[in-house]
């Protein structure tokens, strides 16, 4: 994470990250990223693997109205 604070839910585990911290989300783990404050949150997302796209995203809940 570059700046701000992030609430990260990975499976049943929830944690909070601060600036210069990171997390790893294994393939197939249900996850969510939230901004718990009014400050801006800036992140860098890195994907790895042989196929890098977002065609495999399965949204379980979306409060932002994305399809």
N, C-alpha and C positions, 0 to 999 in steps of 0.2 A: 504494500500500500504506500502511496506517495504522500498523502496528507489527509487529515481528518481522523475519524474513528469509524470502524465498521463492525456491525454485529453479524457474525457468520454462523449459520446453522448448517451443520453437516450431519445428515442422518438425525439421530436423537441428541447430538452434542451441540451446544451453543457456546460461543466464545466471543470476546471482543478484541479487536485488533487496533493498535495505534500506529502512528507513522513509523515507517521502516520495519514493519512486521509483515509476515506473509503466512499463508496457509496452503495446504495441498488438498485437493478434492479428488479422490480416486474415481476412476470410471464407474458409472452406474450408481453413484451415491447421490441421493436426493439432497439438494442444497439450496440455500437462500442467502442473499447478501442484502443487508439493510443499513441505512444511515440513521443511527440512533440520536443524532443531534441536529441542530439547526445550521451547523457549519457545513461547508462544502466537503464532499468526499471525493478524493481523487485516487483512482486505482489503475494498476497495470495488470491486465489479464494475459496470461501466457497459456496457450494450448499446446499440447504435445501429442504426437502420434503420427500414423501414416496418412490419415485423412483429417484435414483441418477445415471444418465448416460447421455451420450451426443447423444443418438439416436434421440432426438427430435430437434436437431439443424437444422435450415433452414437458409442457407447462401443467403443473398440478393445480396451481392457484396463481392468479395474476390480478393484483389490485390496480394495475396500471393500464388495463385495457388493451394490452398487446395481443395479437392473434397467435 
